[in-house]
Amino acid sequence: MISSPANAPAPQDAPQDAAVELPGARRPRAAILITTLLLGVLSFQLNASMVTPALPQIGAHFGADAGAVAQVQSMFFLAGAISGPIMGRWSDFIGRRRALLLVLGVMALGTVLCLAAPSLTLLVIGRFLQGVSSAIFALAYIVLRENLDARAFGTSVGIIAAVNGGVAGFDGYAGGLMTEAFGFQSIFLVVLGLAAIAAVCIIRIVPGGRAANTGGGSMDWWGAAFLSVFLVCLSYFVSTGSSAGWTSVPALALLAGTVAAFIAFCAAEKRRSSPLIAVHHLRSRQVWTVIATTVLTLAGIFAIMNFTVVLLSQDGKNGFGLGASLSALLFLTPAALIGVFAAPLAGWLTGRVGWIRTLRIGTALSLACAVAAAFFADNQWAVLAAVAALGIFYNGFFLTSINGLSVLLSPKEAPGSLPGINGASFGTGASLGVVLVAPFAGLGTQGGYAVALWISVGITAAALLVSLLVPAPDADAAA
């Protein structure tokens, strides 16, 4: 499908907030644009998934324990949570293409540092720089919205969302093979090469110019700084509270920092003519409901798929007694593989039944899968079926619709704000869900696993209730 030229009259279902482009510029063909953005998204995703099986070798290489090596991943995802809101909003002023190239450039710098790192400390710094590329997801969704018509946008969001959990589960396996054969550095070489190819394609394919409706303002760096402090304090509060206790001195200090940073952020936003996101927008249904739905759904479903079921499947006494590799093959790979096909289907469906209905179908049926897993927690094949079905309804329907809605419901004067903040909400929700169920699943008893699963059910039910409050975007009228 080819979208209309930028200087031609817009069709009825064309996006209304297209980027400002040079006279005579034409939008790229949909397939070429999607492929280009997929290359950028994969450069981040492979950084996240292929490194996981290499963590033991990284620890042995630097003589570090598991706690120290954990920072290789935690700092990567923390940087992603910070960069999403900042780069999404900054791209409103510097243009989507420049923002994409900037995050790829920072990632490339971090990758080179990881390749040459003589110590674990420098490797962790490199991983932090690599994590900035998480903003590519939000930027990709915005670019698609500004350059494709309504129906093509839905399908394209599904295609991008399909790799949100990895390349059908095989990227982690490939990372393990490369680590064994060539060492963990080989993973960074692959990522660096892919980022270079993505950058060349972005330069040639992604339109330049900046977003419309910014009113000639400038980037709100004070708001960005306070929001970053808030996200850092919140992240460390969750991790510290779960390990040292919620009433421990470090946890309370981080909680105080979290609250203070949020108050400072709100105060700064009220004074800015072009804020990161206006406070009145944070209070509006079109913003807070999207963020809350994301946080709650991730807290409920992520904890089931990536924590409780993993422990349950490998527990030889009160679980299914599977090995690590067989557990991953049965309980992680099917959902990821199914999601690769379900996400584009969900994107296509949004053009027929609407974004809101697709979101509620995905959330409601994800809740049904969670209930089934909790009811039949002692039955390996029932849990397997429930988790595999989440590949359709969570990886496919929910992730596609919530990412699309974050773009469609973002404030007109700040089109990059909600996608970025919503992207940061994924990590927050995932961390919160694991923290809430860990004390029970960690008991290693049948009762403990059951309680952990029912806690996730309750959180997902809350997500469904909040999703009922998400307003319908204008695109649903056409559907």
Disulfide bonds with the S-S distance in Angstrom:
none
